[in-house]
Amino acid sequence: MQTLPCPPENLPKFYSALVNGIGDFINGVRLVYPMEKDAMRFFNIIGNKFFSLVFKFLLGQPIKDTLCGTKILWKSDYEEIAANRDYFGDFDPFGDYDLLFGAAKLNLKIVDMPIRYSERVYGETNIQRWKHGILLLKMVIFAAKRLKFI
């Protein structure tokens, strides 16, 4: 059994995809391979799938998992996203939406990379599903106004 939900052994394939030009922003996806029984709660899976549909509509790119913390991009792209953070509102509690919306604004090619995701064996999740779900929905609405309904 691995000790981290997403082990660092996944990172070389992310790096390889970036340096080989497969994408400009490599986004981890936990929802491809079967997960261990308690790796993700049911309503979190439903929320992830809902937000992936919304992101596909807003960004015009298929994003299967908006909240997987495993992401890789060039430092210069990150710095440009960070410099323009206020454009989509600086209230993302985890940084995932900030990065995805920022990457889309820069017209980066976002590529999903499947990872194997396991049950957490220590610590607690940082996500409070209802509180953060509502906050993330507000951020999506804010970003939609900037991306689709200008």
Phi and psi in radians as a Rosetta constraint file:
Dihedral C 1 N 2 CA 2 C 2 CIRCULARHARMONIC -1.343 0.35
Dihedral N 2 CA 2 C 2 N 3 CIRCULARHARMONIC 2.756 0.35
Dihedral C 2 N 3 CA 3 C 3 CIRCULARHARMONIC -1.716 0.35
Dihedral N 3 CA 3 C 3 N 4 CIRCULARHARMONIC -0.226 0.35
Dihedral C 3 N 4 CA 4 C 4 CIRCULARHARMONIC -2.026 0.35
Dihedral N 4 CA 4 C 4 N 5 CIRCULARHARMONIC 2.519 0.35
Dihedral C 4 N 5 CA 5 C 5 CIRCULARHARMONIC -0.966 0.35
Dihedral N 5 CA 5 C 5 N 6 CIRCULARHARMONIC -0.670 0.35
Dihedral C 5 N 6 CA 6 C 6 CIRCULARHARMONIC -2.284 0.35
Dihedral N 6 CA 6 C 6 N 7 CIRCULARHARMONIC 1.749 0.35
Dihedral C 6 N 7 CA 7 C 7 CIRCULARHARMONIC -1.231 0.35
Dihedral N 7 CA 7 C 7 N 8 CIRCULARHARMONIC 2.674 0.35
Dihedral C 7 N 8 CA 8 C 8 CIRCULARHARMONIC -1.116 0.35
Dihedral N 8 CA 8 C 8 N 9 CIRCULARHARMONIC -0.263 0.35
Dihedral C 8 N 9 CA 9 C 9 CIRCULARHARMONIC -1.083 0.35
Dihedral N 9 CA 9 C 9 N 10 CIRCULARHARMONIC -0.299 0.35
Dihedral C 9 N 10 CA 10 C 10 CIRCULARHARMONIC -1.308 0.35
Dihedral N 10 CA 10 C 10 N 11 CIRCULARHARMONIC -0.402 0.35
Dihedral C 10 N 11 CA 11 C 11 CIRCULARHARMONIC -1.120 0.35
Dihedral N 11 CA 11 C 11 N 12 CIRCULARHARMONIC -0.631 0.35
Dihedral C 11 N 12 CA 12 C 12 CIRCULARHARMONIC -1.016 0.35
Dihedral N 12 CA 12 C 12 N 13 CIRCULARHARMONIC -0.636 0.35
Dihedral C 12 N 13 CA 13 C 13 CIRCULARHARMONIC -1.226 0.35
Dihedral N 13 CA 13 C 13 N 14 CIRCULARHARMONIC -0.529 0.35
Dihedral C 13 N 14 CA 14 C 14 CIRCULARHARMONIC -1.165 0.35
Dihedral N 14 CA 14 C 14 N 15 CIRCULARHARMONIC -0.833 0.35
Dihedral C 14 N 15 CA 15 C 15 CIRCULARHARMONIC -1.047 0.35
Dihedral N 15 CA 15 C 15 N 16 CIRCULARHARMONIC -0.788 0.35
Dihedral C 15 N 16 CA 16 C 16 CIRCULARHARMONIC -1.053 0.35
Dihedral N 16 CA 16 C 16 N 17 CIRCULARHARMONIC -0.742 0.35
Dihedral C 16 N 17 CA 17 C 17 CIRCULARHARMONIC -1.099 0.35
Dihedral N 17 CA 17 C 17 N 18 CIRCULARHARMONIC -0.651 0.35
Dihedral C 17 N 18 CA 18 C 18 CIRCULARHARMONIC -1.222 0.35
Dihedral N 18 CA 18 C 18 N 19 CIRCULARHARMONIC -0.914 0.35
Dihedral C 18 N 19 CA 19 C 19 CIRCULARHARMONIC -1.227 0.35
Dihedral N 19 CA 19 C 19 N 20 CIRCULARHARMONIC -0.421 0.35
Dihedral C 19 N 20 CA 20 C 20 CIRCULARHARMONIC -1.559 0.35
Dihedral N 20 CA 20 C 20 N 21 CIRCULARHARMONIC 0.092 0.35
Dihedral C 20 N 21 CA 21 C 21 CIRCULARHARMONIC 1.305 0.35
Dihedral N 21 CA 21 C 21 N 22 CIRCULARHARMONIC 0.293 0.35
Dihedral C 21 N 22 CA 22 C 22 CIRCULARHARMONIC -1.158 0.35
Dihedral N 22 CA 22 C 22 N 23 CIRCULARHARMONIC -0.588 0.35
Dihedral C 22 N 23 CA 23 C 23 CIRCULARHARMONIC -2.749 0.35
Dihedral N 23 CA 23 C 23 N 24 CIRCULARHARMONIC 2.901 0.35
Dihedral C 23 N 24 CA 24 C 24 CIRCULARHARMONIC -1.685 0.35
Dihedral N 24 CA 24 C 24 N 25 CIRCULARHARMONIC -0.318 0.35
Dihedral C 24 N 25 CA 25 C 25 CIRCULARHARMONIC -2.515 0.35
Dihedral N 25 CA 25 C 25 N 26 CIRCULARHARMONIC 1.982 0.35
Dihedral C 25 N 26 CA 26 C 26 CIRCULARHARMONIC -1.777 0.35
Dihedral N 26 CA 26 C 26 N 27 CIRCULARHARMONIC 2.112 0.35
Dihedral C 26 N 27 CA 27 C 27 CIRCULARHARMONIC -1.972 0.35
Dihedral N 27 CA 27 C 27 N 28 CIRCULARHARMONIC 2.162 0.35
Dihedral C 27 N 28 CA 28 C 28 CIRCULARHARMONIC -1.197 0.35
Dihedral N 28 CA 28 C 28 N 29 CIRCULARHARMONIC 2.528 0.35
Dihedral C 28 N 29 CA 29 C 29 CIRCULARHARMONIC -2.260 0.35
Dihedral N 29 CA 29 C 29 N 30 CIRCULARHARMONIC 2.062 0.35
Dihedral C 29 N 30 CA 30 C 30 CIRCULARHARMONIC -1.594 0.35
Dihedral N 30 CA 30 C 30 N 31 CIRCULARHARMONIC -0.104 0.35
Dihedral C 30 N 31 CA 31 C 31 CIRCULARHARMONIC -1.779 0.35
Dihedral N 31 CA 31 C 31 N 32 CIRCULARHARMONIC 0.313 0.35
Dihedral C 31 N 32 CA 32 C 32 CIRCULARHARMONIC -1.696 0.35
Dihedral N 32 CA 32 C 32 N 33 CIRCULARHARMONIC -0.965 0.35
Dihedral C 32 N 33 CA 33 C 33 CIRCULARHARMONIC -1.451 0.35
Dihedral N 33 CA 33 C 33 N 34 CIRCULARHARMONIC 2.697 0.35
Dihedral C 33 N 34 CA 34 C 34 CIRCULARHARMONIC -1.047 0.35
Dihedral N 34 CA 34 C 34 N 35 CIRCULARHARMONIC 2.473 0.35
Dihedral C 34 N 35 CA 35 C 35 CIRCULARHARMONIC -1.805 0.35
Dihedral N 35 CA 35 C 35 N 36 CIRCULARHARMONIC 2.732 0.35
Dihedral C 35 N 36 CA 36 C 36 CIRCULARHARMONIC -1.080 0.35
Dihedral N 36 CA 36 C 36 N 37 CIRCULARHARMONIC 2.753 0.35
Dihedral C 36 N 37 CA 37 C 37 CIRCULARHARMONIC -0.865 0.35
Dihedral N 37 CA 37 C 37 N 38 CIRCULARHARMONIC -0.836 0.35
Dihedral C 37 N 38 CA 38 C 38 CIRCULARHARMONIC -1.878 0.35
Dihedral N 38 CA 38 C 38 N 39 CIRCULARHARMONIC 0.411 0.35
Dihedral C 38 N 39 CA 39 C 39 CIRCULARHARMONIC -1.169 0.35
Dihedral N 39 CA 39 C 39 N 40 CIRCULARHARMONIC -0.642 0.35
Dihedral C 39 N 40 CA 40 C 40 CIRCULARHARMONIC -2.559 0.35
Dihedral N 40 CA 40 C 40 N 41 CIRCULARHARMONIC 2.368 0.35
Dihedral C 40 N 41 CA 41 C 41 CIRCULARHARMONIC -1.222 0.35
Dihedral N 41 CA 41 C 41 N 42 CIRCULARHARMONIC 2.666 0.35
Dihedral C 41 N 42 CA 42 C 42 CIRCULARHARMONIC -0.944 0.35
Dihedral N 42 CA 42 C 42 N 43 CIRCULARHARMONIC -0.891 0.35
Dihedral C 42 N 43 CA 43 C 43 CIRCULARHARMONIC -1.191 0.35
Dihedral N 43 CA 43 C 43 N 44 CIRCULARHARMONIC -0.438 0.35
Dihedral C 43 N 44 CA 44 C 44 CIRCULARHARMONIC -1.201 0.35
Dihedral N 44 CA 44 C 44 N 45 CIRCULARHARMONIC -0.676 0.35
Dihedral C 44 N 45 CA 45 C 45 CIRCULARHARMONIC -1.112 0.35
Dihedral N 45 CA 45 C 45 N 46 CIRCULARHARMONIC -0.800 0.35
Dihedral C 45 N 46 CA 46 C 46 CIRCULARHARMONIC -1.048 0.35
Dihedral N 46 CA 46 C 46 N 47 CIRCULARHARMONIC -0.798 0.35
Dihedral C 46 N 47 CA 47 C 47 CIRCULARHARMONIC -1.056 0.35
Dihedral N 47 CA 47 C 47 N 48 CIRCULARHARMONIC -0.763 0.35
Dihedral C 47 N 48 CA 48 C 48 CIRCULARHARMONIC -1.059 0.35
Dihedral N 48 CA 48 C 48 N 49 CIRCULARHARMONIC -0.753 0.35
Dihedral C 48 N 49 CA 49 C 49 CIRCULARHARMONIC -1.168 0.35
Dihedral N 49 CA 49 C 49 N 50 CIRCULARHARMONIC -0.688 0.35
Dihedral C 49 N 50 CA 50 C 50 CIRCULARHARMONIC -1.060 0.35
Dihedral N 50 CA 50 C 50 N 51 CIRCULARHARMONIC -0.890 0.35
Dihedral C 50 N 51 CA 51 C 51 CIRCULARHARMONIC -1.145 0.35
Dihedral N 51 CA 51 C 51 N 52 CIRCULARHARMONIC -0.536 0.35
Dihedral C 51 N 52 CA 52 C 52 CIRCULARHARMONIC -1.133 0.35
Dihedral N 52 CA 52 C 52 N 53 CIRCULARHARMONIC -0.668 0.35
Dihedral C 52 N 53 CA 53 C 53 CIRCULARHARMONIC -1.139 0.35
Dihedral N 53 CA 53 C 53 N 54 CIRCULARHARMONIC -0.728 0.35
Dihedral C 53 N 54 CA 54 C 54 CIRCULARHARMONIC -1.109 0.35
Dihedral N 54 CA 54 C 54 N 55 CIRCULARHARMONIC -0.777 0.35
Dihedral C 54 N 55 CA 55 C 55 CIRCULARHARMONIC -1.129 0.35
Dihedral N 55 CA 55 C 55 N 56 CIRCULARHARMONIC -0.687 0.35
Dihedral C 55 N 56 CA 56 C 56 CIRCULARHARMONIC -1.027 0.35
Dihedral N 56 CA 56 C 56 N 57 CIRCULARHARMONIC -0.757 0.35
Dihedral C 56 N 57 CA 57 C 57 CIRCULARHARMONIC -1.132 0.35
Dihedral N 57 CA 57 C 57 N 58 CIRCULARHARMONIC -0.838 0.35
Dihedral C 57 N 58 CA 58 C 58 CIRCULARHARMONIC -1.224 0.35
Dihedral N 58 CA 58 C 58 N 59 CIRCULARHARMONIC -0.710 0.35
Dihedral C 58 N 59 CA 59 C 59 CIRCULARHARMONIC -1.689 0.35
Dihedral N 59 CA 59 C 59 N 60 CIRCULARHARMONIC -0.289 0.35
Dihedral C 59 N 60 CA 60 C 60 CIRCULARHARMONIC 1.229 0.35
Dihedral N 60 CA 60 C 60 N 61 CIRCULARHARMONIC 0.291 0.35
Dihedral C 60 N 61 CA 61 C 61 CIRCULARHARMONIC -2.313 0.35
Dihedral N 61 CA 61 C 61 N 62 CIRCULARHARMONIC 2.451 0.35
Dihedral C 61 N 62 CA 62 C 62 CIRCULARHARMONIC -1.259 0.35
Dihedral N 62 CA 62 C 62 N 63 CIRCULARHARMONIC 2.082 0.35
Dihedral C 62 N 63 CA 63 C 63 CIRCULARHARMONIC -2.105 0.35
Dihedral N 63 CA 63 C 63 N 64 CIRCULARHARMONIC 1.918 0.35
Dihedral C 63 N 64 CA 64 C 64 CIRCULARHARMONIC -1.506 0.35
Dihedral N 64 CA 64 C 64 N 65 CIRCULARHARMONIC -0.340 0.35
Dihedral C 64 N 65 CA 65 C 65 CIRCULARHARMONIC -2.607 0.35
Dihedral N 65 CA 65 C 65 N 66 CIRCULARHARMONIC 1.826 0.35
Dihedral C 65 N 66 CA 66 C 66 CIRCULARHARMONIC -1.424 0.35
Dihedral N 66 CA 66 C 66 N 67 CIRCULARHARMONIC -0.326 0.35
Dihedral C 66 N 67 CA 67 C 67 CIRCULARHARMONIC -1.975 0.35
Dihedral N 67 CA 67 C 67 N 68 CIRCULARHARMONIC 0.214 0.35
Dihedral C 67 N 68 CA 68 C 68 CIRCULARHARMONIC -1.256 0.35
Dihedral N 68 CA 68 C 68 N 69 CIRCULARHARMONIC 2.168 0.35
Dihedral C 68 N 69 CA 69 C 69 CIRCULARHARMONIC -1.277 0.35
Dihedral N 69 CA 69 C 69 N 70 CIRCULARHARMONIC -0.110 0.35
Dihedral C 69 N 70 CA 70 C 70 CIRCULARHARMONIC -1.516 0.35
Dihedral N 70 CA 70 C 70 N 71 CIRCULARHARMONIC 1.905 0.35
Dihedral C 70 N 71 CA 71 C 71 CIRCULARHARMONIC -2.523 0.35
Dihedral N 71 CA 71 C 71 N 72 CIRCULARHARMONIC 2.628 0.35
Dihedral C 71 N 72 CA 72 C 72 CIRCULARHARMONIC -2.489 0.35
Dihedral N 72 CA 72 C 72 N 73 CIRCULARHARMONIC 2.426 0.35
Dihedral C 72 N 73 CA 73 C 73 CIRCULARHARMONIC -2.709 0.35
Dihedral N 73 CA 73 C 73 N 74 CIRCULARHARMONIC 2.917 0.35
Dihedral C 73 N 74 CA 74 C 74 CIRCULARHARMONIC -1.212 0.35
Dihedral N 74 CA 74 C 74 N 75 CIRCULARHARMONIC 2.558 0.35
Dihedral C 74 N 75 CA 75 C 75 CIRCULARHARMONIC -1.007 0.35
Dihedral N 75 CA 75 C 75 N 76 CIRCULARHARMONIC -0.719 0.35
Dihedral C 75 N 76 CA 76 C 76 CIRCULARHARMONIC -1.099 0.35
Dihedral N 76 CA 76 C 76 N 77 CIRCULARHARMONIC -0.652 0.35
Dihedral C 76 N 77 CA 77 C 77 CIRCULARHARMONIC -1.195 0.35
Dihedral N 77 CA 77 C 77 N 78 CIRCULARHARMONIC -0.719 0.35
Dihedral C 77 N 78 CA 78 C 78 CIRCULARHARMONIC -1.048 0.35
Dihedral N 78 CA 78 C 78 N 79 CIRCULARHARMONIC -0.776 0.35
Dihedral C 78 N 79 CA 79 C 79 CIRCULARHARMONIC -1.089 0.35
Dihedral N 79 CA 79 C 79 N 80 CIRCULARHARMONIC -0.642 0.35
Dihedral C 79 N 80 CA 80 C 80 CIRCULARHARMONIC -1.209 0.35
Dihedral N 80 CA 80 C 80 N 81 CIRCULARHARMONIC -0.701 0.35
Dihedral C 80 N 81 CA 81 C 81 CIRCULARHARMONIC -1.074 0.35
Dihedral N 81 CA 81 C 81 N 82 CIRCULARHARMONIC -0.825 0.35
Dihedral C 81 N 82 CA 82 C 82 CIRCULARHARMONIC -1.094 0.35
Dihedral N 82 CA 82 C 82 N 83 CIRCULARHARMONIC -0.663 0.35
Dihedral C 82 N 83 CA 83 C 83 CIRCULARHARMONIC -1.170 0.35
Dihedral N 83 CA 83 C 83 N 84 CIRCULARHARMONIC -0.433 0.35
Dihedral C 83 N 84 CA 84 C 84 CIRCULARHARMONIC -1.930 0.35
Dihedral N 84 CA 84 C 84 N 85 CIRCULARHARMONIC 0.391 0.35
Dihedral C 84 N 85 CA 85 C 85 CIRCULARHARMONIC -0.991 0.35
Dihedral N 85 CA 85 C 85 N 86 CIRCULARHARMONIC -0.616 0.35
Dihedral C 85 N 86 CA 86 C 86 CIRCULARHARMONIC -1.130 0.35
Dihedral N 86 CA 86 C 86 N 87 CIRCULARHARMONIC -0.345 0.35
Dihedral C 86 N 87 CA 87 C 87 CIRCULARHARMONIC -1.012 0.35
Dihedral N 87 CA 87 C 87 N 88 CIRCULARHARMONIC -0.691 0.35
Dihedral C 87 N 88 CA 88 C 88 CIRCULARHARMONIC -1.815 0.35
Dihedral N 88 CA 88 C 88 N 89 CIRCULARHARMONIC 0.142 0.35
Dihedral C 88 N 89 CA 89 C 89 CIRCULARHARMONIC 1.546 0.35
Dihedral N 89 CA 89 C 89 N 90 CIRCULARHARMONIC 2.328 0.35
Dihedral C 89 N 90 CA 90 C 90 CIRCULARHARMONIC -1.725 0.35
Dihedral N 90 CA 90 C 90 N 91 CIRCULARHARMONIC 1.086 0.35
Dihedral C 90 N 91 CA 91 C 91 CIRCULARHARMONIC -2.370 0.35
Dihedral N 91 CA 91 C 91 N 92 CIRCULARHARMONIC 0.377 0.35
Dihedral C 91 N 92 CA 92 C 92 CIRCULARHARMONIC -1.327 0.35
Dihedral N 92 CA 92 C 92 N 93 CIRCULARHARMONIC 2.058 0.35
Dihedral C 92 N 93 CA 93 C 93 CIRCULARHARMONIC -1.217 0.35
Dihedral N 93 CA 93 C 93 N 94 CIRCULARHARMONIC -0.323 0.35
Dihedral C 93 N 94 CA 94 C 94 CIRCULARHARMONIC -2.086 0.35
Dihedral N 94 CA 94 C 94 N 95 CIRCULARHARMONIC -0.357 0.35
Dihedral C 94 N 95 CA 95 C 95 CIRCULARHARMONIC 1.669 0.35
Dihedral N 95 CA 95 C 95 N 96 CIRCULARHARMONIC -0.246 0.35
Dihedral C 95 N 96 CA 96 C 96 CIRCULARHARMONIC -1.125 0.35
Dihedral N 96 CA 96 C 96 N 97 CIRCULARHARMONIC -0.825 0.35
Dihedral C 96 N 97 CA 97 C 97 CIRCULARHARMONIC -1.213 0.35
Dihedral N 97 CA 97 C 97 N 98 CIRCULARHARMONIC -0.682 0.35
Dihedral C 97 N 98 CA 98 C 98 CIRCULARHARMONIC -0.964 0.35
Dihedral N 98 CA 98 C 98 N 99 CIRCULARHARMONIC -0.815 0.35
Dihedral C 98 N 99 CA 99 C 99 CIRCULARHARMONIC -1.201 0.35
Dihedral N 99 CA 99 C 99 N 100 CIRCULARHARMONIC -0.771 0.35
Dihedral C 99 N 100 CA 100 C 100 CIRCULARHARMONIC -1.147 0.35
Dihedral N 100 CA 100 C 100 N 101 CIRCULARHARMONIC -0.816 0.35
Dihedral C 100 N 101 CA 101 C 101 CIRCULARHARMONIC -1.119 0.35
Dihedral N 101 CA 101 C 101 N 102 CIRCULARHARMONIC -0.735 0.35
Dihedral C 101 N 102 CA 102 C 102 CIRCULARHARMONIC -1.095 0.35
Dihedral N 102 CA 102 C 102 N 103 CIRCULARHARMONIC -0.720 0.35
Dihedral C 102 N 103 CA 103 C 103 CIRCULARHARMONIC -1.110 0.35
Dihedral N 103 CA 103 C 103 N 104 CIRCULARHARMONIC -0.716 0.35
Dihedral C 103 N 104 CA 104 C 104 CIRCULARHARMONIC -1.138 0.35
Dihedral N 104 CA 104 C 104 N 105 CIRCULARHARMONIC -0.701 0.35
Dihedral C 104 N 105 CA 105 C 105 CIRCULARHARMONIC -1.093 0.35
Dihedral N 105 CA 105 C 105 N 106 CIRCULARHARMONIC -0.579 0.35
Dihedral C 105 N 106 CA 106 C 106 CIRCULARHARMONIC -1.448 0.35
Dihedral N 106 CA 106 C 106 N 107 CIRCULARHARMONIC 0.037 0.35
Dihedral C 106 N 107 CA 107 C 107 CIRCULARHARMONIC 1.055 0.35
Dihedral N 107 CA 107 C 107 N 108 CIRCULARHARMONIC 0.616 0.35
Dihedral C 107 N 108 CA 108 C 108 CIRCULARHARMONIC -1.343 0.35
Dihedral N 108 CA 108 C 108 N 109 CIRCULARHARMONIC 2.537 0.35
Dihedral C 108 N 109 CA 109 C 109 CIRCULARHARMONIC -1.389 0.35
Dihedral N 109 CA 109 C 109 N 110 CIRCULARHARMONIC 1.957 0.35
Dihedral C 109 N 110 CA 110 C 110 CIRCULARHARMONIC -1.600 0.35
Dihedral N 110 CA 110 C 110 N 111 CIRCULARHARMONIC 2.198 0.35
Dihedral C 110 N 111 CA 111 C 111 CIRCULARHARMONIC -2.124 0.35
Dihedral N 111 CA 111 C 111 N 112 CIRCULARHARMONIC 2.248 0.35
Dihedral C 111 N 112 CA 112 C 112 CIRCULARHARMONIC -1.402 0.35
Dihedral N 112 CA 112 C 112 N 113 CIRCULARHARMONIC 2.403 0.35
Dihedral C 112 N 113 CA 113 C 113 CIRCULARHARMONIC -2.197 0.35
Dihedral N 113 CA 113 C 113 N 114 CIRCULARHARMONIC 1.968 0.35
Dihedral C 113 N 114 CA 114 C 114 CIRCULARHARMONIC -1.125 0.35
Dihedral N 114 CA 114 C 114 N 115 CIRCULARHARMONIC 2.481 0.35
Dihedral C 114 N 115 CA 115 C 115 CIRCULARHARMONIC -2.292 0.35
Dihedral N 115 CA 115 C 115 N 116 CIRCULARHARMONIC 2.760 0.35
Dihedral C 115 N 116 CA 116 C 116 CIRCULARHARMONIC -1.550 0.35
Dihedral N 116 CA 116 C 116 N 117 CIRCULARHARMONIC 2.256 0.35
Dihedral C 116 N 117 CA 117 C 117 CIRCULARHARMONIC -2.073 0.35
Dihedral N 117 CA 117 C 117 N 118 CIRCULARHARMONIC 2.295 0.35
Dihedral C 117 N 118 CA 118 C 118 CIRCULARHARMONIC -2.071 0.35
Dihedral N 118 CA 118 C 118 N 119 CIRCULARHARMONIC 2.912 0.35
Dihedral C 118 N 119 CA 119 C 119 CIRCULARHARMONIC -1.074 0.35
Dihedral N 119 CA 119 C 119 N 120 CIRCULARHARMONIC 2.439 0.35
Dihedral C 119 N 120 CA 120 C 120 CIRCULARHARMONIC -1.216 0.35
Dihedral N 120 CA 120 C 120 N 121 CIRCULARHARMONIC 2.269 0.35
Dihedral C 120 N 121 CA 121 C 121 CIRCULARHARMONIC -1.822 0.35
Dihedral N 121 CA 121 C 121 N 122 CIRCULARHARMONIC -0.063 0.35
Dihedral C 121 N 122 CA 122 C 122 CIRCULARHARMONIC -2.686 0.35
Dihedral N 122 CA 122 C 122 N 123 CIRCULARHARMONIC 2.782 0.35
Dihedral C 122 N 123 CA 123 C 123 CIRCULARHARMONIC 1.220 0.35
Dihedral N 123 CA 123 C 123 N 124 CIRCULARHARMONIC -3.113 0.35
Dihedral C 123 N 124 CA 124 C 124 CIRCULARHARMONIC -2.172 0.35
Dihedral N 124 CA 124 C 124 N 125 CIRCULARHARMONIC 2.688 0.35
Dihedral C 124 N 125 CA 125 C 125 CIRCULARHARMONIC -1.144 0.35
Dihedral N 125 CA 125 C 125 N 126 CIRCULARHARMONIC 2.586 0.35
Dihedral C 125 N 126 CA 126 C 126 CIRCULARHARMONIC -1.496 0.35
Dihedral N 126 CA 126 C 126 N 127 CIRCULARHARMONIC -0.164 0.35
Dihedral C 126 N 127 CA 127 C 127 CIRCULARHARMONIC -1.539 0.35
Dihedral N 127 CA 127 C 127 N 128 CIRCULARHARMONIC 2.184 0.35
Dihedral C 127 N 128 CA 128 C 128 CIRCULARHARMONIC -1.754 0.35
Dihedral N 128 CA 128 C 128 N 129 CIRCULARHARMONIC 1.742 0.35
Dihedral C 128 N 129 CA 129 C 129 CIRCULARHARMONIC -0.904 0.35
Dihedral N 129 CA 129 C 129 N 130 CIRCULARHARMONIC -0.788 0.35
Dihedral C 129 N 130 CA 130 C 130 CIRCULARHARMONIC -1.358 0.35
Dihedral N 130 CA 130 C 130 N 131 CIRCULARHARMONIC -0.838 0.35
Dihedral C 130 N 131 CA 131 C 131 CIRCULARHARMONIC -1.060 0.35
Dihedral N 131 CA 131 C 131 N 132 CIRCULARHARMONIC -0.885 0.35
Dihedral C 131 N 132 CA 132 C 132 CIRCULARHARMONIC -1.273 0.35
Dihedral N 132 CA 132 C 132 N 133 CIRCULARHARMONIC -0.566 0.35
Dihedral C 132 N 133 CA 133 C 133 CIRCULARHARMONIC -1.037 0.35
Dihedral N 133 CA 133 C 133 N 134 CIRCULARHARMONIC -0.752 0.35
Dihedral C 133 N 134 CA 134 C 134 CIRCULARHARMONIC -1.164 0.35
Dihedral N 134 CA 134 C 134 N 135 CIRCULARHARMONIC -0.741 0.35
Dihedral C 134 N 135 CA 135 C 135 CIRCULARHARMONIC -1.085 0.35
Dihedral N 135 CA 135 C 135 N 136 CIRCULARHARMONIC -0.746 0.35
Dihedral C 135 N 136 CA 136 C 136 CIRCULARHARMONIC -1.165 0.35
Dihedral N 136 CA 136 C 136 N 137 CIRCULARHARMONIC -0.630 0.35
Dihedral C 136 N 137 CA 137 C 137 CIRCULARHARMONIC -1.103 0.35
Dihedral N 137 CA 137 C 137 N 138 CIRCULARHARMONIC -0.725 0.35
Dihedral C 137 N 138 CA 138 C 138 CIRCULARHARMONIC -1.072 0.35
Dihedral N 138 CA 138 C 138 N 139 CIRCULARHARMONIC -0.703 0.35
Dihedral C 138 N 139 CA 139 C 139 CIRCULARHARMONIC -1.149 0.35
Dihedral N 139 CA 139 C 139 N 140 CIRCULARHARMONIC -0.682 0.35
Dihedral C 139 N 140 CA 140 C 140 CIRCULARHARMONIC -1.094 0.35
Dihedral N 140 CA 140 C 140 N 141 CIRCULARHARMONIC -0.755 0.35
Dihedral C 140 N 141 CA 141 C 141 CIRCULARHARMONIC -1.105 0.35
Dihedral N 141 CA 141 C 141 N 142 CIRCULARHARMONIC -0.754 0.35
Dihedral C 141 N 142 CA 142 C 142 CIRCULARHARMONIC -1.041 0.35
Dihedral N 142 CA 142 C 142 N 143 CIRCULARHARMONIC -0.814 0.35
Dihedral C 142 N 143 CA 143 C 143 CIRCULARHARMONIC -1.181 0.35
Dihedral N 143 CA 143 C 143 N 144 CIRCULARHARMONIC -0.634 0.35
Dihedral C 143 N 144 CA 144 C 144 CIRCULARHARMONIC -1.028 0.35
Dihedral N 144 CA 144 C 144 N 145 CIRCULARHARMONIC -0.681 0.35
Dihedral C 144 N 145 CA 145 C 145 CIRCULARHARMONIC -1.084 0.35
Dihedral N 145 CA 145 C 145 N 146 CIRCULARHARMONIC -0.570 0.35
Dihedral C 145 N 146 CA 146 C 146 CIRCULARHARMONIC -1.453 0.35
Dihedral N 146 CA 146 C 146 N 147 CIRCULARHARMONIC -0.540 0.35
Dihedral C 146 N 147 CA 147 C 147 CIRCULARHARMONIC -1.668 0.35
Dihedral N 147 CA 147 C 147 N 148 CIRCULARHARMONIC -0.732 0.35
Dihedral C 147 N 148 CA 148 C 148 CIRCULARHARMONIC -1.952 0.35
Dihedral N 148 CA 148 C 148 N 149 CIRCULARHARMONIC -0.539 0.35
Dihedral C 148 N 149 CA 149 C 149 CIRCULARHARMONIC -2.077 0.35
Dihedral N 149 CA 149 C 149 N 150 CIRCULARHARMONIC 0.869 0.35
